[in-house]
Amino acid sequence: MNKRFVMQWITEGQLSVPKLLLKNYRKIGLNEEEFVLLLQVYDYLTEHHPFPTPEDLSERGPSSLECARILRQLLKKGYLSLEEHIDEDGVLFESYSIEPLWEKLLQYLNQEELEKENDMKKQEEFNIYTVFEREFSRPLSPIECETLAMWLDQDQHSPEIIRAALRESVVSGKLNFRYIDRILFEWKKNGVQTLQQARAYGEKFRKYQQPKQPAQEKRKVEPFPTYNWLEK
């Protein structure tokens, strides 16, 4: 390889393009020609050339008329903006800004993350029906399905908390929806929102209910002392 070309390659430097933009430019609404021209504008900006004209851009690609058309598209679609500045001599000048491009990319990534979270939430809510049917060893009745939906949508209990209440009912030997609803009611009233808080709250009431043993009497301790939530 010609040494002169190698040195030119090195001295020209590199343009850093975020991989997230490279992977998602189509998803945020850019076509190929718009994306390439945006990169050209970005390169001019990094070289302290704040306002490349269509003629400047045409030296690297399409004609000046095409570059002008694509620039208008980018400005209209909100991927590029024009800003006004005043230099030290009080002279007004314009420059391009690609901040709108980064904003659109961030909006897309945030929306994508939100959709993933919603999908996971829906999957969790779907799975909880399966968990209940497995514990009850039968399909849930329409009223039971409606109750589950009410816990999730109206009472805003998380699937994790509902599963914890189900486990509490299993440990207590009272596997029914009325008992589980009472547990959830008590937890919400007492500010229980996490799995750790639910466990601590259940253990506290089990200890409270466990009768004190006489010093002389020896009795077998149940491995899972229970608390009757319905009698509270």
N, C-alpha and C positions, 0 to 999 in steps of 0.2 A: 504494500500500500504506500502511496506517495506520502512522504513525511510532511509536506506542506499542508496537505488535506487533513492529516491527523492533527497537526497543530491548530489549524483553523477550527476543527471540530471541538478541540479542547477549549480554545479561547472563546468560542461562541457561547459556551455555557449550556445549561439545560433548563427546560421549562418544567416546573413541578406541577403535575396535574393530580389532584386527589383521586385515588382509586374509586372512591364512592361516586364521584362524578362520572368517571369512565364507565362504571358498571350500570349507572342509573340514568344517564342523560336522556335516553329514549322514554323512560318511565316518567320523567318530569316534563315531557312534551317537546323535546328538541329533536329535530331531524339531523341528518348527517351534515348538511351544508351549514346549518345554523351552529351546530356544535363546533365544527372546524373554524368557522369565522370567529366565534366567541374565544376560542383558544388563541387565534391570531391577535385579537384585541387584547386579551390577557397578556400575551407576550410583549406587545407594544407597551402596555402599562408597566410591566416589570422593567422595561428598558427606559423608563421615565419619559415615555412619549404618550402624554395623557389623552390626546385627541387624534388618533390615526384617521386619515380621510379615506374615502373609498379608493382614491388613487393609490394611497400608501398600501392598502390591503390588497389591491389588485396585483401588486408586484409579487405576491405570494400565492395567488390563486386565480379566481374568476375575474371577469372584467370589472371595471369600476362601476358600471351600471348594475351588474349583478350584486356586487358588494354593497352598493347603496340600497338595493332592494332588500337584501338580507338584514342589513342594519336596521332598516325601518321595521321589519318584522320583529326583530329582537326587542326593539324599543316598545313596540305596540303590545307585544305579548308579555312584557315585563321581565325579561331576562337581562336587560341592559338599561342603564339610565344615564341621562345627561345631567351633569352638575356644573354650576357656575362658581367661579372662584375669582378672587382679586389678588393680584400679585403684590410684591413689595412696592411697586411703583404706582399702585392704584389702578392698574389696567385689568379689565374684566376678561377672563378667558374661560373656556369650557373644557370639560374632560369627561371621558366615559367612566362609568363605575360598573363593576360586575357584582357588586354587593347583592343586587336582586337575585342573581343566579344562585349565590350561596344560600340566600333566604329560602328560595324555592326548593333547593335540595334538602335543607334542614326540615322544612315543612313536610316534604314527602317522607323523609326518614322517620319523623315523629308520627306521622299518620300511619306509616307501615308498622311501627312499633305498637301503636294503639290498637290496630287491627289484629295484630298477633296476640296481644293481651286479651282482647275481646273473644277471639277464637279459643284461647286457653280457658277463659272463664266459662264459655258455653260448653266446652268439653268437660270441664269440672262439674258443671251443673247436670250435664247428661249422665256422667259417671255416678253421681250421687244416687240417682234413681236405681242404678244397677246395684250399688252397695246396699241400699235398703231392701231390695228384692232378695238379695243373697242372704241378708240377716234374717228376714222374715220367711225365707224359704218358699216364697210364692210371689206372683205378680201383685203389684200394688193396685188397690181399688181406685176408681176415679176420684173419690173424696180424699184419699191419701195422697194421690198425685197433686190434687189441688192444694192440699195443706203444705206439701213440700214446696210448691211454687210460691205460696204465700210467704213461707219462711225466707225464701230467696229474694223475692221481688218486693214484697210489702214490708216485711220486718228487716230486710237488709242483713240477714245473717249470712256469713260466708259459708261456702261448702265445707271448709275445714271445721268450723264451729259446729255445724249440723252433724258432721260425722262424729265429732267429739261427744255431742249429746247422745247420739245413737250408741256409742260405746259405753257411755255412762249408764244408759238404760239396760244394756246387756249385762254389765257388771252388777247392777242392782237387781237383776232378775225380773225386770218389769218392762218387757219389750212391747210397748204400744205407743201409738202416736200421742195420746193424751199425756202420757208421762214425759215423753221427749219434748212436747210443747211446753210443759211446765218447767223443765230444765232450762230451755232456751229463754223463757220469760224471766226466770230468776237470774240467769247470767246477764241478760241485757239490763235488767233493773240494777244490777250491782256492777255494771261497767266492765263485764268480762268480754274481751274482744279477740284475744289470742288463744292459741292452743295451750300455751304455758299457763295463762291465767285460769283457763277452764280446769286444767289438771289440779292446780293449787286450790281452787275453790272447792272442787269435789273432794279432795283429800281433807280439807278443813272440816267439811260437814260430816265426813265419815268418822273422823276422830271425835267430833262433837257428839255423834249419836252412839258411838261405841260405849256400852255401859262399863262403869268402873268395877273391877273385880275385888272381892274381899281378899285381904292379905293371906288368910289361911286356905281359901278355896282355890283350887287349880281347875281351870277349865280350858277347853280347846278353843283357841282363837281362830275365828274364820279368816281364811286367807284374803278375802275381799269384803270387809265390813261395808255395809251399804247405808245409804241415806235415802229416806223416802221423801222424794221431792213433792209428792202430791199432798203430803201432810203438813207442808210448811205453811 
